[in-house]
Amino acid sequence: MYHLAILGWTEGLIVVGVLVLLFGARKLPELARSMGSSITEFKKGLREESAPRSGEGRGKLPERAEGDDAPADTRP
């Protein structure tokens, strides 16, 4: 059985060579850095979404200011 998804060292070397030709040697560290920070921000966002927020209730309505009797959609 053949595993087409597995890359050997020669294929990896070819991919790196093509990347260097496309982006240049100066741009590759910057691209790798930005990809790393993007992944970090994505994981941070996932953690914040899955963590319960303290003080927030699902059925809780926002508090209204005193003298604010008008419905929200009729304000100018």
mmCIF file as gemmi writes it, N, C-alpha and C atoms, coordinates in Angstrom:
data_model
loop_
_atom_site.group_PDB
_atom_site.id
_atom_site.type_symbol
_atom_site.label_atom_id
_atom_site.label_alt_id
_atom_site.label_comp_id
_atom_site.label_asym_id
_atom_site.label_entity_id
_atom_site.label_seq_id
_atom_site.pdbx_PDB_ins_code
_atom_site.Cartn_x
_atom_site.Cartn_y
_atom_site.Cartn_z
_atom_site.occupancy
_atom_site.B_iso_or_equiv
_atom_site.pdbx_formal_charge
_atom_site.auth_seq_id
_atom_site.auth_asym_id
_atom_site.pdbx_PDB_model_num
ATOM 1 N N . MET Axp A 1 ? 0.848 -1.178 0 1 0 ? 1 A 1
ATOM 2 C CA . MET Axp A 1 ? 0 0 0 1 0 ? 1 A 1
ATOM 3 C C . MET Axp A 1 ? 0.895 1.244 0 1 0 ? 1 A 1
ATOM 4 N N . TYR Axp A 2 ? 0.546 2.213 -0.823 1 0 ? 2 A 1
ATOM 5 C CA . TYR Axp A 2 ? 1.341 3.424 -0.949 1 0 ? 2 A 1
ATOM 6 C C . TYR Axp A 2 ? 0.748 4.545 -0.098 1 0 ? 2 A 1
ATOM 7 N N . HIS Axp A 3 ? 1.607 5.292 0.559 1 0 ? 3 A 1
ATOM 8 C CA . HIS Axp A 3 ? 1.186 6.446 1.35 1 0 ? 3 A 1
ATOM 9 C C . HIS Axp A 3 ? 1.605 7.703 0.603 1 0 ? 3 A 1
ATOM 10 N N . LEU Axp A 4 ? 0.675 8.299 -0.111 1 0 ? 4 A 1
ATOM 11 C CA . LEU Axp A 4 ? 0.993 9.46 -0.929 1 0 ? 4 A 1
ATOM 12 C C . LEU Axp A 4 ? 1.124 10.738 -0.107 1 0 ? 4 A 1
ATOM 13 N N . ALA Axp A 5 ? 0.521 10.788 1.068 1 0 ? 5 A 1
ATOM 14 C CA . ALA Axp A 5 ? 0.539 12.005 1.875 1 0 ? 5 A 1
ATOM 15 C C . ALA Axp A 5 ? 1.851 12.188 2.635 1 0 ? 5 A 1
ATOM 16 N N . ILE Axp A 6 ? 2.648 11.154 2.767 1 0 ? 6 A 1
ATOM 17 C CA . ILE Axp A 6 ? 3.893 11.239 3.523 1 0 ? 6 A 1
ATOM 18 C C . ILE Axp A 6 ? 4.997 11.765 2.602 1 0 ? 6 A 1
ATOM 19 N N . LEU Axp A 7 ? 5.641 12.85 3.031 1 0 ? 7 A 1
ATOM 20 C CA . LEU Axp A 7 ? 6.729 13.43 2.252 1 0 ? 7 A 1
ATOM 21 C C . LEU Axp A 7 ? 8.072 12.955 2.794 1 0 ? 7 A 1
ATOM 22 N N . GLY Axp A 8 ? 8.959 12.635 1.901 1 0 ? 8 A 1
ATOM 23 C CA . GLY Axp A 8 ? 10.306 12.26 2.282 1 0 ? 8 A 1
ATOM 24 C C . GLY Axp A 8 ? 11.189 13.496 2.363 1 0 ? 8 A 1
ATOM 25 N N . TRP Axp A 9 ? 12.485 13.286 2.632 1 0 ? 9 A 1
ATOM 26 C CA . TRP Axp A 9 ? 13.385 14.431 2.769 1 0 ? 9 A 1
ATOM 27 C C . TRP Axp A 9 ? 13.614 15.118 1.428 1 0 ? 9 A 1
ATOM 28 N N . THR Axp A 10 ? 13.556 14.374 0.338 1 0 ? 10 A 1
ATOM 29 C CA . THR Axp A 10 ? 13.761 15.007 -0.976 1 0 ? 10 A 1
ATOM 30 C C . THR Axp A 10 ? 12.578 15.892 -1.354 1 0 ? 10 A 1
ATOM 31 N N . GLU Axp A 11 ? 11.365 15.426 -1.075 1 0 ? 11 A 1
ATOM 32 C CA . GLU Axp A 11 ? 10.189 16.243 -1.359 1 0 ? 11 A 1
ATOM 33 C C . GLU Axp A 11 ? 10.161 17.487 -0.479 1 0 ? 11 A 1
ATOM 34 N N . GLY Axp A 12 ? 10.546 17.322 0.782 1 0 ? 12 A 1
ATOM 35 C CA . GLY Axp A 12 ? 10.621 18.463 1.694 1 0 ? 12 A 1
ATOM 36 C C . GLY Axp A 12 ? 11.628 19.494 1.231 1 0 ? 12 A 1
ATOM 37 N N . LEU Axp A 13 ? 12.764 19.014 0.742 1 0 ? 13 A 1
ATOM 38 C CA . LEU Axp A 13 ? 13.799 19.902 0.212 1 0 ? 13 A 1
ATOM 39 C C . LEU Axp A 13 ? 13.293 20.66 -1.019 1 0 ? 13 A 1
ATOM 40 N N . ILE Axp A 14 ? 12.556 19.976 -1.866 1 0 ? 14 A 1
ATOM 41 C CA . ILE Axp A 14 ? 11.981 20.627 -3.05 1 0 ? 14 A 1
ATOM 42 C C . ILE Axp A 14 ? 10.968 21.693 -2.642 1 0 ? 14 A 1
ATOM 43 N N . VAL Axp A 15 ? 10.118 21.384 -1.667 1 0 ? 15 A 1
ATOM 44 C CA . VAL Axp A 15 ? 9.125 22.359 -1.188 1 0 ? 15 A 1
ATOM 45 C C . VAL Axp A 15 ? 9.823 23.588 -0.613 1 0 ? 15 A 1
ATOM 46 N N . VAL Axp A 16 ? 10.85 23.392 0.188 1 0 ? 16 A 1
ATOM 47 C CA . VAL Axp A 16 ? 11.599 24.519 0.756 1 0 ? 16 A 1
ATOM 48 C C . VAL Axp A 16 ? 12.248 25.339 -0.35 1 0 ? 16 A 1
ATOM 49 N N . GLY Axp A 17 ? 12.799 24.681 -1.343 1 0 ? 17 A 1
ATOM 50 C CA . GLY Axp A 17 ? 13.415 25.382 -2.469 1 0 ? 17 A 1
ATOM 51 C C . GLY Axp A 17 ? 12.407 26.223 -3.234 1 0 ? 17 A 1
ATOM 52 N N . VAL Axp A 18 ? 11.239 25.68 -3.469 1 0 ? 18 A 1
ATOM 53 C CA . VAL Axp A 18 ? 10.192 26.44 -4.167 1 0 ? 18 A 1
ATOM 54 C C . VAL Axp A 18 ? 9.757 27.631 -3.332 1 0 ? 18 A 1
ATOM 55 N N . LEU Axp A 19 ? 9.626 27.455 -2.03 1 0 ? 19 A 1
ATOM 56 C CA . LEU Axp A 19 ? 9.246 28.57 -1.157 1 0 ? 19 A 1
ATOM 57 C C . LEU Axp A 19 ? 10.292 29.674 -1.18 1 0 ? 19 A 1
ATOM 58 N N . VAL Axp A 20 ? 11.557 29.292 -1.162 1 0 ? 20 A 1
ATOM 59 C CA . VAL Axp A 20 ? 12.636 30.29 -1.223 1 0 ? 20 A 1
ATOM 60 C C . VAL Axp A 20 ? 12.595 31.033 -2.552 1 0 ? 20 A 1
ATOM 61 N N . LEU Axp A 21 ? 12.329 30.32 -3.636 1 0 ? 21 A 1
ATOM 62 C CA . LEU Axp A 21 ? 12.236 30.97 -4.942 1 0 ? 21 A 1
ATOM 63 C C . LEU Axp A 21 ? 11.031 31.915 -5.023 1 0 ? 21 A 1
ATOM 64 N N . LEU Axp A 22 ? 9.918 31.508 -4.445 1 0 ? 22 A 1
ATOM 65 C CA . LEU Axp A 22 ? 8.708 32.334 -4.518 1 0 ? 22 A 1
ATOM 66 C C . LEU Axp A 22 ? 8.781 33.567 -3.623 1 0 ? 22 A 1
ATOM 67 N N . PHE Axp A 23 ? 9.206 33.387 -2.388 1 0 ? 23 A 1
ATOM 68 C CA . PHE Axp A 23 ? 9.134 34.477 -1.413 1 0 ? 23 A 1
ATOM 69 C C . PHE Axp A 23 ? 10.481 35.136 -1.126 1 0 ? 23 A 1
ATOM 70 N N . GLY Axp A 24 ? 11.547 34.477 -1.399 1 0 ? 24 A 1
ATOM 71 C CA . GLY Axp A 24 ? 12.857 35.025 -1.079 1 0 ? 24 A 1
ATOM 72 C C . GLY Axp A 24 ? 13.271 34.643 0.328 1 0 ? 24 A 1
ATOM 73 N N . ALA Axp A 25 ? 14.58 34.599 0.537 1 0 ? 25 A 1
ATOM 74 C CA . ALA Axp A 25 ? 15.114 34.147 1.826 1 0 ? 25 A 1
ATOM 75 C C . ALA Axp A 25 ? 14.819 35.142 2.949 1 0 ? 25 A 1
ATOM 76 N N . ARG Axp A 26 ? 14.708 36.419 2.645 1 0 ? 26 A 1
ATOM 77 C CA . ARG Axp A 26 ? 14.443 37.417 3.689 1 0 ? 26 A 1
ATOM 78 C C . ARG Axp A 26 ? 13.007 37.355 4.189 1 0 ? 26 A 1
ATOM 79 N N . LYS Axp A 27 ? 12.09 36.975 3.328 1 0 ? 27 A 1
ATOM 80 C CA . LYS Axp A 27 ? 10.666 37.003 3.674 1 0 ? 27 A 1
ATOM 81 C C . LYS Axp A 27 ? 10.224 35.766 4.457 1 0 ? 27 A 1
ATOM 82 N N . LEU Axp A 28 ? 10.92 34.645 4.323 1 0 ? 28 A 1
ATOM 83 C CA . LEU Axp A 28 ? 10.487 33.403 4.97 1 0 ? 28 A 1
ATOM 84 C C . LEU Axp A 28 ? 10.426 33.483 6.495 1 0 ? 28 A 1
ATOM 85 N N . PRO Axp A 29 ? 11.412 34.042 7.196 1 0 ? 29 A 1
ATOM 86 C CA . PRO Axp A 29 ? 11.276 34.132 8.664 1 0 ? 29 A 1
ATOM 87 C C . PRO Axp A 29 ? 10.091 35.001 9.093 1 0 ? 29 A 1
ATOM 88 N N . GLU Axp A 30 ? 9.839 36.053 8.337 1 0 ? 30 A 1
ATOM 89 C CA . GLU Axp A 30 ? 8.699 36.926 8.651 1 0 ? 30 A 1
ATOM 90 C C . GLU Axp A 30 ? 7.372 36.178 8.448 1 0 ? 30 A 1
ATOM 91 N N . LEU Axp A 31 ? 7.29 35.396 7.371 1 0 ? 31 A 1
ATOM 92 C CA . LEU Axp A 31 ? 6.083 34.606 7.128 1 0 ? 31 A 1
ATOM 93 C C . LEU Axp A 31 ? 5.874 33.558 8.224 1 0 ? 31 A 1
ATOM 94 N N . ALA Axp A 32 ? 6.943 32.897 8.632 1 0 ? 32 A 1
ATOM 95 C CA . ALA Axp A 32 ? 6.842 31.887 9.685 1 0 ? 32 A 1
ATOM 96 C C . ALA Axp A 32 ? 6.423 32.528 11.001 1 0 ? 32 A 1
ATOM 97 N N . ARG Axp A 33 ? 6.959 33.696 11.302 1 0 ? 33 A 1
ATOM 98 C CA . ARG Axp A 33 ? 6.609 34.404 12.532 1 0 ? 33 A 1
ATOM 99 C C . ARG Axp A 33 ? 5.138 34.808 12.536 1 0 ? 33 A 1
ATOM 100 N N . SER Axp A 34 ? 4.654 35.322 11.408 1 0 ? 34 A 1
ATOM 101 C CA . SER Axp A 34 ? 3.259 35.748 11.339 1 0 ? 34 A 1
ATOM 102 C C . SER Axp A 34 ? 2.312 34.551 11.408 1 0 ? 34 A 1
ATOM 103 N N . MET Axp A 35 ? 2.704 33.422 10.816 1 0 ? 35 A 1
ATOM 104 C CA . MET Axp A 35 ? 1.887 32.217 10.923 1 0 ? 35 A 1
ATOM 105 C C . MET Axp A 35 ? 1.816 31.735 12.368 1 0 ? 35 A 1
ATOM 106 N N . GLY Axp A 36 ? 2.945 31.775 13.072 1 0 ? 36 A 1
ATOM 107 C CA . GLY Axp A 36 ? 2.964 31.369 14.475 1 0 ? 36 A 1
ATOM 108 C C . GLY Axp A 36 ? 2.1 32.258 15.34 1 0 ? 36 A 1
ATOM 109 N N . SER Axp A 37 ? 2.159 33.56 15.117 1 0 ? 37 A 1
ATOM 110 C CA . SER Axp A 37 ? 1.328 34.465 15.921 1 0 ? 37 A 1
ATOM 111 C C . SER Axp A 37 ? -0.144 34.309 15.57 1 0 ? 37 A 1
ATOM 112 N N . SER Axp A 38 ? -0.451 34.009 14.309 1 0 ? 38 A 1
ATOM 113 C CA . SER Axp A 38 ? -1.839 33.779 13.915 1 0 ? 38 A 1
ATOM 114 C C . SER Axp A 38 ? -2.399 32.539 14.598 1 0 ? 38 A 1
ATOM 115 N N . ILE Axp A 39 ? -1.612 31.482 14.634 1 0 ? 39 A 1
ATOM 116 C CA . ILE Axp A 39 ? -2.053 30.255 15.293 1 0 ? 39 A 1
ATOM 117 C C . ILE Axp A 39 ? -2.247 30.491 16.784 1 0 ? 39 A 1
ATOM 118 N N . THR Axp A 40 ? -1.337 31.256 17.398 1 0 ? 40 A 1
ATOM 119 C CA . THR Axp A 40 ? -1.453 31.564 18.828 1 0 ? 40 A 1
ATOM 120 C C . THR Axp A 40 ? -2.724 32.354 19.113 1 0 ? 40 A 1
ATOM 121 N N . GLU Axp A 41 ? -3.026 33.36 18.296 1 0 ? 41 A 1
ATOM 122 C CA . GLU Axp A 41 ? -4.244 34.155 18.474 1 0 ? 41 A 1
ATOM 123 C C . GLU Axp A 41 ? -5.488 33.306 18.273 1 0 ? 41 A 1
ATOM 124 N N . PHE Axp A 42 ? -5.451 32.408 17.304 1 0 ? 42 A 1
ATOM 125 C CA . PHE Axp A 42 ? -6.587 31.528 17.05 1 0 ? 42 A 1
ATOM 126 C C . PHE Axp A 42 ? -6.857 30.623 18.243 1 0 ? 42 A 1
ATOM 127 N N . LYS Axp A 43 ? -5.806 30.023 18.797 1 0 ? 43 A 1
ATOM 128 C CA . LYS Axp A 43 ? -5.969 29.153 19.959 1 0 ? 43 A 1
ATOM 129 C C . LYS Axp A 43 ? -6.451 29.942 21.168 1 0 ? 43 A 1
ATOM 130 N N . LYS Axp A 44 ? -5.96 31.175 21.322 1 0 ? 44 A 1
ATOM 131 C CA . LYS Axp A 44 ? -6.389 32.028 22.436 1 0 ? 44 A 1
ATOM 132 C C . LYS Axp A 44 ? -7.88 32.342 22.305 1 0 ? 44 A 1
ATOM 133 N N . GLY Axp A 45 ? -8.321 32.62 21.097 1 0 ? 45 A 1
ATOM 134 C CA . GLY Axp A 45 ? -9.741 32.884 20.86 1 0 ? 45 A 1
ATOM 135 C C . GLY Axp A 45 ? -10.604 31.669 21.144 1 0 ? 45 A 1
ATOM 136 N N . LEU Axp A 46 ? -10.113 30.493 20.783 1 0 ? 46 A 1
ATOM 137 C CA . LEU Axp A 46 ? -10.863 29.275 21.072 1 0 ? 46 A 1
ATOM 138 C C . LEU Axp A 46 ? -10.982 29.045 22.572 1 0 ? 46 A 1
ATOM 139 N N . ARG Axp A 47 ? -9.896 29.301 23.296 1 0 ? 47 A 1
ATOM 140 C CA . ARG Axp A 47 ? -9.933 29.127 24.75 1 0 ? 47 A 1
ATOM 141 C C . ARG Axp A 47 ? -10.894 30.108 25.404 1 0 ? 47 A 1
ATOM 142 N N . GLU Axp A 48 ? -10.922 31.344 24.916 1 0 ? 48 A 1
ATOM 143 C CA . GLU Axp A 48 ? -11.814 32.353 25.496 1 0 ? 48 A 1
ATOM 144 C C . GLU Axp A 48 ? -13.27 32.033 25.199 1 0 ? 48 A 1
ATOM 145 N N . GLU Axp A 49 ? -13.569 31.48 24.033 1 0 ? 49 A 1
ATOM 146 C CA . GLU Axp A 49 ? -14.937 31.125 23.687 1 0 ? 49 A 1
ATOM 147 C C . GLU Axp A 49 ? -15.436 29.951 24.508 1 0 ? 49 A 1
ATOM 148 N N . SER Axp A 50 ? -14.577 28.976 24.761 1 0 ? 50 A 1
ATOM 149 C CA . SER Axp A 50 ? -15.018 27.789 25.475 1 0 ? 50 A 1
ATOM 150 C C . SER Axp A 50 ? -15.044 27.982 26.983 1 0 ? 50 A 1
ATOM 151 N N . ALA Axp A 51 ? -14.305 28.95 27.508 1 0 ? 51 A 1
ATOM 152 C CA . ALA Axp A 51 ? -14.273 29.182 28.954 1 0 ? 51 A 1
ATOM 153 C C . ALA Axp A 51 ? -15.533 29.934 29.376 1 0 ? 51 A 1
ATOM 154 N N . PRO Axp A 52 ? -16.147 29.531 30.482 1 0 ? 52 A 1
ATOM 155 C CA . PRO Axp A 52 ? -17.327 30.258 30.963 1 0 ? 52 A 1
ATOM 156 C C . PRO Axp A 52 ? -16.935 31.641 31.462 1 0 ? 52 A 1
ATOM 157 N N . ARG Axp A 53 ? -17.743 32.596 31.152 1 0 ? 53 A 1
ATOM 158 C CA . ARG Axp A 53 ? -17.469 33.969 31.573 1 0 ? 53 A 1
ATOM 159 C C . ARG Axp A 53 ? -18.144 34.229 32.907 1 0 ? 53 A 1
ATOM 160 N N . SER Axp A 54 ? -17.4 34.774 33.834 1 0 ? 54 A 1
ATOM 161 C CA . SER Axp A 54 ? -17.952 35.02 35.156 1 0 ? 54 A 1
ATOM 162 C C . SER Axp A 54 ? -18.875 36.232 35.118 1 0 ? 54 A 1
ATOM 163 N N . GLY Axp A 55 ? -19.99 36.149 35.834 1 0 ? 55 A 1
ATOM 164 C CA . GLY Axp A 55 ? -20.905 37.273 35.947 1 0 ? 55 A 1
ATOM 165 C C . GLY Axp A 55 ? -21.895 37.39 34.811 1 0 ? 55 A 1
ATOM 166 N N . GLU Axp A 56 ? -21.838 36.493 33.844 1 0 ? 56 A 1
ATOM 167 C CA . GLU Axp A 56 ? -22.778 36.564 32.733 1 0 ? 56 A 1
ATOM 168 C C . GLU Axp A 56 ? -23.778 35.427 32.851 1 0 ? 56 A 1
ATOM 169 N N . GLY Axp A 57 ? -25.039 35.774 32.744 1 0 ? 57 A 1
ATOM 170 C CA . GLY Axp A 57 ? -26.086 34.773 32.729 1 0 ? 57 A 1
ATOM 171 C C . GLY Axp A 57 ? -26.737 34.757 31.369 1 0 ? 57 A 1
ATOM 172 N N . ARG Axp A 58 ? -27.237 33.608 30.968 1 0 ? 58 A 1
ATOM 173 C CA . ARG Axp A 58 ? -27.829 33.521 29.639 1 0 ? 58 A 1
ATOM 174 C C . ARG Axp A 58 ? -29.153 34.261 29.565 1 0 ? 58 A 1
ATOM 175 N N . GLY Axp A 59 ? -29.985 34.188 30.591 1 0 ? 59 A 1
ATOM 176 C CA . GLY Axp A 59 ? -31.295 34.81 30.544 1 0 ? 59 A 1
ATOM 177 C C . GLY Axp A 59 ? -31.312 36.204 31.131 1 0 ? 59 A 1
ATOM 178 N N . LYS Axp A 60 ? -30.189 36.722 31.505 1 0 ? 60 A 1
ATOM 179 C CA . LYS Axp A 60 ? -30.111 38.008 32.169 1 0 ? 60 A 1
ATOM 180 C C . LYS Axp A 60 ? -30.221 39.145 31.154 1 0 ? 60 A 1
ATOM 181 N N . LEU Axp A 61 ? -31.115 40.105 31.415 1 0 ? 61 A 1
ATOM 182 C CA . LEU Axp A 61 ? -31.285 41.258 30.542 1 0 ? 61 A 1
ATOM 183 C C . LEU Axp A 61 ? -30.356 42.374 30.982 1 0 ? 61 A 1
ATOM 184 N N . PRO Axp A 62 ? -29.934 43.234 30.051 1 0 ? 62 A 1
ATOM 185 C CA . PRO Axp A 62 ? -29.083 44.358 30.443 1 0 ? 62 A 1
ATOM 186 C C . PRO Axp A 62 ? -29.853 45.343 31.31 1 0 ? 62 A 1
ATOM 187 N N . GLU Axp A 63 ? -29.135 45.975 32.221 1 0 ? 63 A 1
ATOM 188 C CA . GLU Axp A 63 ? -29.781 46.923 33.118 1 0 ? 63 A 1
ATOM 189 C C . GLU Axp A 63 ? -30.126 48.202 32.376 1 0 ? 63 A 1
ATOM 190 N N . ARG Axp A 64 ? -31.255 48.801 32.732 1 0 ? 64 A 1
ATOM 191 C CA . ARG Axp A 64 ? -31.695 50.037 32.1 1 0 ? 64 A 1
ATOM 192 C C . ARG Axp A 64 ? -31.431 51.201 33.036 1 0 ? 64 A 1
ATOM 193 N N . ALA Axp A 65 ? -31.152 52.344 32.454 1 0 ? 65 A 1
ATOM 194 C CA . ALA Axp A 65 ? -30.913 53.547 33.243 1 0 ? 65 A 1
ATOM 195 C C . ALA Axp A 65 ? -32.238 54.089 33.762 1 0 ? 65 A 1
ATOM 196 N N . GLU Axp A 66 ? -32.162 54.885 34.832 1 0 ? 66 A 1
ATOM 197 C CA . GLU Axp A 66 ? -33.375 55.482 35.396 1 0 ? 66 A 1
ATOM 198 C C . GLU Axp A 66 ? -34.002 56.442 34.402 1 0 ? 66 A 1
ATOM 199 N N . GLY Axp A 67 ? -35.34 56.419 34.308 1 0 ? 67 A 1
ATOM 200 C CA . GLY Axp A 67 ? -36.051 57.302 33.41 1 0 ? 67 A 1
ATOM 201 C C . GLY Axp A 67 ? -35.996 56.846 31.964 1 0 ? 67 A 1
ATOM 202 N N . ASP Axp A 68 ? -35.506 55.669 31.717 1 0 ? 68 A 1
ATOM 203 C CA . ASP Axp A 68 ? -35.407 55.146 30.36 1 0 ? 68 A 1
ATOM 204 C C . ASP Axp A 68 ? -36.579 54.212 30.124 1 0 ? 68 A 1
ATOM 205 N N . ASP Axp A 69 ? -37.754 54.79 29.851 1 0 ? 69 A 1
ATOM 206 C CA . ASP Axp A 69 ? -38.958 53.995 29.668 1 0 ? 69 A 1
ATOM 207 C C . ASP Axp A 69 ? -39.291 53.722 28.214 1 0 ? 69 A 1
ATOM 208 N N . ALA Axp A 70 ? -38.641 54.427 27.3 1 0 ? 70 A 1
ATOM 209 C CA . ALA Axp A 70 ? -38.945 54.274 25.879 1 0 ? 70 A 1
ATOM 210 C C . ALA Axp A 70 ? -38.313 52.992 25.33 1 0 ? 70 A 1
ATOM 211 N N . PRO Axp A 71 ? -39.022 52.305 24.405 1 0 ? 71 A 1
ATOM 212 C CA . PRO Axp A 71 ? -38.406 51.144 23.775 1 0 ? 71 A 1
ATOM 213 C C . PRO Axp A 71 ? -37.172 51.539 22.962 1 0 ? 71 A 1
ATOM 214 N N . ALA Axp A 72 ? -36.261 50.628 22.813 1 0 ? 72 A 1
ATOM 215 C CA . ALA Axp A 72 ? -34.985 50.926 22.178 1 0 ? 72 A 1
ATOM 216 C C . ALA Axp A 72 ? -35.133 51.309 20.699 1 0 ? 72 A 1
ATOM 217 N N . ASP Axp A 73 ? -36.152 50.763 20.003 1 0 ? 73 A 1
ATOM 218 C CA . ASP Axp A 73 ? -36.252 51.01 18.571 1 0 ? 73 A 1
ATOM 219 C C . ASP Axp A 73 ? -36.888 52.367 18.234 1 0 ? 73 A 1
ATOM 220 N N . THR Axp A 74 ? -37.426 53.125 19.205 1 0 ? 74 A 1
ATOM 221 C CA . THR Axp A 74 ? -38.042 54.413 18.922 1 0 ? 74 A 1
ATOM 222 C C . THR Axp A 74 ? -37.121 55.586 19.214 1 0 ? 74 A 1
ATOM 223 N N . ARG Axp A 75 ? -35.901 55.311 19.663 1 0 ? 75 A 1
ATOM 224 C CA . ARG Axp A 75 ? -34.961 56.394 19.936 1 0 ? 75 A 1
ATOM 225 C C . ARG Axp A 75 ? -34.394 56.957 18.636 1 0 ? 75 A 1
ATOM 226 N N . PRO Axp A 76 ? -34.102 58.261 18.599 1 0 ? 76 A 1
ATOM 227 C CA . PRO Axp A 76 ? -33.554 58.859 17.374 1 0 ? 76 A 1
ATOM 228 C C . PRO Axp A 76 ? -32.143 58.435 17.088 1 0 ? 76 A 1
